[in-house]
């Protein structure tokens, strides 16, 4: 009996030592009380306490319209690659590594950036209710989920090198809302049951990245600000583009994420894997306002037409 208690105690010590100095989400603290939650990340990574942190709450009445924020150019986003994607449970989220062929440019960016991976953040997605889990919020309102496509500068070889630059990363953020089934996500989400536990991988047929996004005509409206990664090491050279139009998934599709766990069997379900919003401080959130040009032009034409009509009537 004493040997059994000693073994249990040793296992507890080993588990505790394994998580001391390890970052986690608040939802993991019950199982791993020694791990460092979001409020403590700065104890391991100093940058997590510095300025320019993400995510933020975007207050729409305070955004600054910037006419230079034209629609982004998406290169290779409509191409379906030949190699299968690796869908991974990395212990924090679901991640898909990309081959850096898709690129973005324009839209106020000073250079091109190449895509390296995409992943998701969410709240509680199962029945009977959804607890929102997007990282960014709009006027204090959150969505059930947020989808990030991470890009690095075109002139660097990997994320580590990108982090040596002041503008090394560019992340595209899309909110996800509950709506009709999105058939483009069907294959990807059907594999989630095969990566329930940390470290598990599944091979997925590749898709054109554009098929996972909102319609192209809706991609001209977005917010832009300077921030950080939303996970440690909280690197502070990220150019954020947060799109207004959300991706649509059905309730059933969102519920498929409920199969995931942060660690191995019997570990905490992977829920609420988001960082709370951070202070904006003196930063400005810019807004593309892309679709306001046409109505304004129409109003000007209408005003001119009315002026001409009234002028002709007065003679």
PATISE-585006 format. One record per residue (C-alpha): x negated, y negated, z negated; residue in one letter. Coordinates in nm, 2 decimals, padded with zeros to 4 digits. Layout:
N
@px X&py Y&pz Z&residu a;
...
***
This chain:
315
@px 00.00&py 00.00&pz 00.00&residu x;
@px -00.28&py -00.24&pz -00.09&residu x;
@px -00.45&py -00.16&pz 00.24&residu x;
@px -00.13&py -00.23&pz 00.43&residu x;
@px -00.09&py -00.57&pz 00.25&residu x;
@px -00.46&py -00.65&pz 00.32&residu x;
@px -00.40&py -00.57&pz 00.69&residu x;
@px -00.10&py -00.79&pz 00.71&residu x;
@px -00.28&py -01.07&pz 00.53&residu x;
@px -00.58&py -01.04&pz 00.77&residu x;
@px -00.35&py -01.05&pz 01.07&residu x;
@px -00.18&py -01.36&pz 00.93&residu x;
@px -00.53&py -01.52&pz 00.88&residu x;
@px -00.63&py -01.43&pz 01.24&residu x;
@px -00.31&py -01.57&pz 01.38&residu x;
@px -00.34&py -01.89&pz 01.17&residu x;
@px -00.71&py -01.94&pz 01.28&residu x;
@px -00.61&py -01.89&pz 01.64&residu x;
@px -00.36&py -02.18&pz 01.63&residu x;
@px -00.56&py -02.43&pz 01.42&residu x;
@px -00.67&py -02.69&pz 01.66&residu x;
@px -00.43&py -02.56&pz 01.92&residu x;
@px -00.17&py -02.80&pz 02.06&residu x;
@px 00.19&py -02.70&pz 02.08&residu x;
@px 00.54&py -02.84&pz 02.12&residu x;
@px 00.76&py -02.92&pz 01.82&residu x;
@px 00.98&py -02.62&pz 01.90&residu x;
@px 00.69&py -02.39&pz 01.83&residu x;
@px 00.62&py -02.52&pz 01.48&residu x;
@px 00.85&py -02.29&pz 01.30&residu x;
@px 00.66&py -01.98&pz 01.43&residu x;
@px 00.32&py -02.15&pz 01.43&residu x;
@px 00.32&py -02.41&pz 01.15&residu x;
@px -00.05&py -02.47&pz 01.18&residu x;
@px -00.05&py -02.57&pz 01.55&residu x;
@px -00.06&py -02.94&pz 01.64&residu x;
@px 00.27&py -03.08&pz 01.76&residu x;
@px 00.31&py -03.39&pz 01.98&residu x;
@px 00.27&py -03.63&pz 01.68&residu x;
@px -00.06&py -03.46&pz 01.60&residu x;
@px -00.21&py -03.42&pz 01.94&residu x;
@px -00.44&py -03.71&pz 01.89&residu x;
@px -00.61&py -03.52&pz 01.61&residu x;
@px -00.76&py -03.29&pz 01.88&residu x;
@px -00.75&py -03.53&pz 02.18&residu x;
@px -00.82&py -03.90&pz 02.10&residu x;
@px -00.66&py -04.02&pz 02.43&residu x;
@px -00.32&py -03.90&pz 02.31&residu x;
@px -00.32&py -04.20&pz 02.07&residu x;
@px -00.45&py -04.46&pz 02.32&residu x;
@px -00.25&py -04.70&pz 02.54&residu x;
@px -00.09&py -04.61&pz 02.87&residu x;
@px 00.07&py -04.29&pz 02.75&residu x;
@px 00.35&py -04.10&pz 02.92&residu x;
@px 00.64&py -04.03&pz 02.94&residu x;
@px 00.83&py -04.36&pz 02.90&residu x;
@px 01.19&py -04.47&pz 02.88&residu x;
@px 01.26&py -04.68&pz 03.19&residu x;
@px 01.48&py -04.97&pz 03.11&residu x;
@px 01.64&py -05.06&pz 03.44&residu x;
@px 01.71&py -05.43&pz 03.36&residu x;
@px 01.34&py -05.48&pz 03.29&residu x;
@px 01.19&py -05.32&pz 03.61&residu x;
@px 01.01&py -05.54&pz 03.85&residu x;
@px 01.10&py -05.51&pz 04.22&residu x;
@px 00.79&py -05.46&pz 04.43&residu x;
@px 00.83&py -05.49&pz 04.81&residu x;
@px 00.50&py -05.30&pz 04.86&residu x;
@px 00.66&py -04.99&pz 04.73&residu x;
@px 00.77&py -04.85&pz 05.07&residu x;
@px 00.87&py -04.49&pz 05.11&residu x;
@px 00.58&py -04.25&pz 05.06&residu x;
@px 00.44&py -04.05&pz 05.34&residu x;
@px 00.45&py -03.67&pz 05.29&residu x;
@px 00.19&py -03.48&pz 05.49&residu x;
@px 00.23&py -03.10&pz 05.50&residu x;
@px 00.53&py -03.11&pz 05.27&residu x;
@px 00.74&py -02.95&pz 05.55&residu x;
@px 00.49&py -02.67&pz 05.61&residu x;
@px 00.55&py -02.32&pz 05.47&residu x;
@px 00.21&py -02.18&pz 05.38&residu x;
@px 00.10&py -01.83&pz 05.46&residu x;
@px -00.03&py -01.72&pz 05.12&residu x;
@px 00.21&py -01.62&pz 04.85&residu x;
@px 00.25&py -01.86&pz 04.55&residu x;
@px 00.13&py -01.76&pz 04.20&residu x;
@px 00.41&py -01.83&pz 03.96&residu x;
@px 00.27&py -01.83&pz 03.61&residu x;
@px 00.39&py -01.86&pz 03.25&residu x;
@px 00.09&py -02.05&pz 03.10&residu x;
@px 00.23&py -02.06&pz 02.75&residu x;
@px 00.36&py -02.42&pz 02.79&residu x;
@px 00.56&py -02.41&pz 03.11&residu x;
@px 00.62&py -02.24&pz 03.45&residu x;
@px 00.35&py -02.34&pz 03.69&residu x;
@px 00.28&py -02.28&pz 04.06&residu x;
@px -00.07&py -02.35&pz 04.19&residu x;
@px -00.09&py -02.51&pz 04.54&residu x;
@px -00.36&py -02.50&pz 04.81&residu x;
@px -00.40&py -02.88&pz 04.83&residu x;
@px -00.27&py -02.88&pz 05.19&residu x;
@px 00.03&py -03.11&pz 05.12&residu x;
@px -00.06&py -03.47&pz 05.07&residu x;
@px 00.10&py -03.80&pz 04.98&residu x;
@px 00.00&py -04.15&pz 05.08&residu x;
@px 00.15&py -04.50&pz 05.14&residu x;
@px 00.41&py -04.62&pz 04.89&residu x;
@px 00.18&py -04.86&pz 04.73&residu x;
@px -00.09&py -04.60&pz 04.67&residu x;
@px -00.44&py -04.71&pz 04.75&residu x;
@px -00.55&py -04.37&pz 04.88&residu x;
@px -00.42&py -04.03&pz 04.97&residu x;
@px -00.36&py -03.76&pz 04.71&residu x;
@px -00.35&py -03.38&pz 04.76&residu x;
@px -00.11&py -03.15&pz 04.57&residu x;
@px -00.26&py -02.90&pz 04.33&residu x;
@px 00.04&py -02.76&pz 04.13&residu x;
@px 00.39&py -02.81&pz 04.02&residu x;
@px 00.57&py -02.73&pz 03.69&residu x;
@px 00.88&py -02.80&pz 03.49&residu x;
@px 00.98&py -02.95&pz 03.15&residu x;
@px 01.32&py -02.88&pz 02.99&residu x;
@px 01.53&py -02.87&pz 02.67&residu x;
@px 01.77&py -02.59&pz 02.59&residu x;
@px 01.93&py -02.46&pz 02.91&residu x;
@px 02.15&py -02.17&pz 02.80&residu x;
@px 02.51&py -02.15&pz 02.70&residu x;
@px 02.72&py -02.28&pz 02.52&residu x;
@px 02.56&py -02.62&pz 02.58&residu x;
@px 02.26&py -02.79&pz 02.75&residu x;
@px 02.03&py -03.00&pz 02.54&residu x;
@px 01.85&py -03.25&pz 02.77&residu x;
@px 01.48&py -03.20&pz 02.81&residu x;
@px 01.35&py -03.43&pz 03.08&residu x;
@px 01.03&py -03.62&pz 02.97&residu x;
@px 01.12&py -03.96&pz 03.12&residu x;
@px 01.45&py -04.12&pz 03.05&residu x;
@px 01.65&py -04.39&pz 03.22&residu x;
@px 01.80&py -04.65&pz 02.98&residu x;
@px 01.77&py -04.39&pz 02.71&residu x;
@px 01.95&py -04.12&pz 02.90&residu x;
@px 01.77&py -03.79&pz 02.96&residu x;
@px 01.84&py -03.51&pz 03.22&residu x;
@px 01.84&py -03.14&pz 03.15&residu x;
@px 01.50&py -03.09&pz 03.32&residu x;
@px 01.21&py -03.27&pz 03.49&residu x;
@px 01.00&py -03.13&pz 03.78&residu x;
@px 00.65&py -03.26&pz 03.83&residu x;
@px 00.42&py -03.22&pz 04.14&residu x;
@px 00.06&py -03.30&pz 04.04&residu x;
@px -00.18&py -03.45&pz 04.29&residu x;
@px -00.55&py -03.53&pz 04.28&residu x;
@px -00.74&py -03.79&pz 04.48&residu x;
@px -00.82&py -03.66&pz 04.83&residu x;
@px -01.19&py -03.72&pz 04.78&residu x;
@px -01.24&py -03.50&pz 04.47&residu x;
@px -01.26&py -03.12&pz 04.45&residu x;
@px -01.05&py -03.04&pz 04.14&residu x;
@px -00.86&py -03.18&pz 03.84&residu x;
@px -01.18&py -03.19&pz 03.63&residu x;
@px -01.35&py -03.42&pz 03.88&residu x;
@px -01.03&py -03.62&pz 03.92&residu x;
@px -01.03&py -03.70&pz 03.55&residu x;
@px -01.37&py -03.88&pz 03.59&residu x;
@px -01.19&py -04.14&pz 03.80&residu x;
@px -00.97&py -04.42&pz 03.67&residu x;
@px -00.70&py -04.33&pz 03.92&residu x;
@px -00.77&py -03.96&pz 03.96&residu x;
@px -00.41&py -03.82&pz 03.95&residu x;
@px -00.08&py -03.91&pz 04.11&residu x;
@px 00.23&py -03.72&pz 03.98&residu x;
@px 00.57&py -03.72&pz 04.15&residu x;
@px 00.85&py -03.67&pz 03.89&residu x;
@px 01.20&py -03.56&pz 03.98&residu x;
@px 01.49&py -03.53&pz 03.73&residu x;
@px 01.70&py -03.21&pz 03.76&residu x;
@px 02.08&py -03.23&pz 03.70&residu x;
@px 02.35&py -02.96&pz 03.68&residu x;
@px 02.54&py -02.94&pz 04.00&residu x;
@px 02.60&py -02.69&pz 04.28&residu x;
@px 02.37&py -02.39&pz 04.34&residu x;
@px 02.04&py -02.49&pz 04.52&residu x;
@px 01.97&py -02.20&pz 04.76&residu x;
@px 01.61&py -02.33&pz 04.82&residu x;
@px 01.52&py -02.24&pz 04.45&residu x;
@px 01.68&py -01.90&pz 04.46&residu x;
@px 01.37&py -01.69&pz 04.53&residu x;
@px 01.15&py -01.89&pz 04.29&residu x;
@px 01.39&py -01.87&pz 04.00&residu x;
@px 01.47&py -01.50&pz 04.05&residu x;
@px 01.11&py -01.42&pz 03.95&residu x;
@px 01.13&py -01.60&pz 03.61&residu x;
@px 01.24&py -01.27&pz 03.45&residu x;
@px 00.91&py -01.12&pz 03.55&residu x;
@px 00.70&py -01.38&pz 03.38&residu x;
@px 00.87&py -01.38&pz 03.04&residu x;
@px 00.55&py -01.39&pz 02.84&residu x;
@px 00.24&py -01.60&pz 02.83&residu x;
@px -00.02&py -01.50&pz 03.09&residu x;
@px 00.22&py -01.32&pz 03.32&residu x;
@px 00.21&py -01.39&pz 03.69&residu x;
@px 00.44&py -01.32&pz 03.98&residu x;
@px 00.39&py -01.35&pz 04.35&residu x;
@px 00.65&py -01.56&pz 04.53&residu x;
@px 00.70&py -01.63&pz 04.90&residu x;
@px 00.59&py -01.98&pz 04.97&residu x;
@px 00.83&py -02.26&pz 05.06&residu x;
@px 00.79&py -02.60&pz 05.22&residu x;
@px 00.76&py -02.83&pz 04.93&residu x;
@px 01.01&py -03.06&pz 05.09&residu x;
@px 01.28&py -02.79&pz 05.04&residu x;
@px 01.25&py -02.83&pz 04.66&residu x;
@px 01.30&py -03.21&pz 04.68&residu x;
@px 01.61&py -03.43&pz 04.71&residu x;
@px 01.71&py -03.52&pz 05.07&residu x;
@px 01.44&py -03.73&pz 05.25&residu x;
@px 01.67&py -04.03&pz 05.29&residu x;
@px 01.69&py -04.05&pz 04.90&residu x;
@px 01.31&py -04.06&pz 04.85&residu x;
@px 01.27&py -04.43&pz 04.91&residu x;
@px 01.41&py -04.53&pz 04.57&residu x;
@px 01.17&py -04.47&pz 04.29&residu x;
@px 00.99&py -04.62&pz 03.98&residu x;
@px 00.61&py -04.66&pz 03.96&residu x;
@px 00.39&py -04.72&pz 03.66&residu x;
@px 00.04&py -04.64&pz 03.52&residu x;
@px 00.04&py -04.37&pz 03.26&residu x;
@px -00.11&py -04.05&pz 03.14&residu x;
@px -00.07&py -03.67&pz 03.15&residu x;
@px 00.22&py -03.57&pz 02.92&residu x;
@px 00.02&py -03.28&pz 02.78&residu x;
@px -00.33&py -03.28&pz 02.61&residu x;
@px -00.58&py -03.40&pz 02.69&residu x;
@px -00.35&py -03.70&pz 02.78&residu x;
@px -00.58&py -03.82&pz 03.05&residu x;
@px -00.50&py -04.19&pz 03.12&residu x;
@px -00.55&py -04.23&pz 03.49&residu x;
@px -00.22&py -04.11&pz 03.63&residu x;
@px -00.01&py -04.30&pz 03.88&residu x;
@px 00.35&py -04.20&pz 03.81&residu x;
@px 00.63&py -04.21&pz 04.07&residu x;
@px 00.96&py -04.13&pz 03.91&residu x;
@px 01.24&py -04.08&pz 04.17&residu x;
@px 01.60&py -04.20&pz 04.11&residu x;
@px 01.78&py -03.92&pz 04.29&residu x;
@px 01.76&py -03.59&pz 04.10&residu x;
@px 01.72&py -03.24&pz 04.22&residu x;
@px 02.04&py -03.03&pz 04.18&residu x;
@px 02.05&py -02.68&pz 04.03&residu x;
@px 02.35&py -02.49&pz 03.91&residu x;
@px 02.42&py -02.40&pz 03.54&residu x;
@px 02.34&py -02.04&pz 03.62&residu x;
@px 02.01&py -02.13&pz 03.79&residu x;
@px 01.90&py -02.35&pz 03.49&residu x;
@px 01.99&py -02.06&pz 03.25&residu x;
@px 01.73&py -01.84&pz 03.42&residu x;
@px 01.46&py -02.04&pz 03.24&residu x;
@px 01.60&py -01.90&pz 02.91&residu x;
@px 01.42&py -01.57&pz 02.98&residu x;
@px 01.08&py -01.74&pz 02.91&residu x;
@px 00.88&py -01.73&pz 02.59&residu x;
@px 00.58&py -01.94&pz 02.47&residu x;
@px 00.38&py -01.63&pz 02.39&residu x;
@px 00.42&py -01.26&pz 02.38&residu x;
@px 00.71&py -01.04&pz 02.29&residu x;
@px 00.93&py -01.17&pz 02.00&residu x;
@px 00.76&py -01.51&pz 02.02&residu x;
@px 00.96&py -01.84&pz 02.03&residu x;
@px 01.18&py -01.88&pz 02.34&residu x;
@px 01.03&py -02.15&pz 02.57&residu x;
@px 01.26&py -02.44&pz 02.49&residu x;
@px 01.21&py -02.82&pz 02.45&residu x;
@px 00.87&py -02.82&pz 02.61&residu x;
@px 00.86&py -03.19&pz 02.66&residu x;
@px 00.66&py -03.48&pz 02.50&residu x;
@px 00.87&py -03.75&pz 02.34&residu x;
@px 00.87&py -04.09&pz 02.51&residu x;
@px 00.57&py -04.31&pz 02.44&residu x;
@px 00.56&py -04.69&pz 02.39&residu x;
@px 00.55&py -04.89&pz 02.71&residu x;
@px 00.37&py -05.18&pz 02.54&residu x;
@px 00.26&py -05.44&pz 02.79&residu x;
@px 00.30&py -05.22&pz 03.10&residu x;
@px 00.54&py -05.31&pz 03.38&residu x;
@px 00.75&py -05.05&pz 03.55&residu x;
@px 00.78&py -05.13&pz 03.92&residu x;
@px 01.08&py -05.04&pz 04.13&residu x;
@px 01.09&py -04.98&pz 04.51&residu x;
@px 01.45&py -05.08&pz 04.55&residu x;
@px 01.41&py -04.94&pz 04.90&residu x;
@px 01.78&py -04.92&pz 05.00&residu x;
@px 01.86&py -05.28&pz 04.90&residu x;
@px 01.71&py -05.43&pz 05.22&residu x;
@px 01.99&py -05.31&pz 05.45&residu x;
@px 02.29&py -05.45&pz 05.25&residu x;
@px 02.10&py -05.78&pz 05.20&residu x;
@px 02.04&py -05.80&pz 05.57&residu x;
@px 02.40&py -05.72&pz 05.64&residu x;
@px 02.51&py -05.99&pz 05.40&residu x;
@px 02.29&py -06.25&pz 05.58&residu x;
@px 02.44&py -06.15&pz 05.92&residu x;
@px 02.79&py -06.17&pz 05.77&residu x;
@px 02.71&py -06.52&pz 05.63&residu x;
@px 02.57&py -06.63&pz 05.97&residu x;
@px 02.88&py -06.49&pz 06.15&residu x;
@px 03.11&py -06.68&pz 05.91&residu x;
@px 02.91&py -07.00&pz 05.95&residu x;
@px 02.94&py -06.97&pz 06.33&residu x;
@px 03.31&py -06.90&pz 06.31&residu x;
@px 03.38&py -07.19&pz 06.07&residu x;
@px 03.17&py -07.41&pz 06.29&residu x;
@px 03.36&py -07.32&pz 06.60&residu x;
@px 03.69&py -07.37&pz 06.42&residu x;
@px 03.60&py -07.72&pz 06.31&residu x;
@px 03.54&py -07.84&pz 06.67&residu x;
***
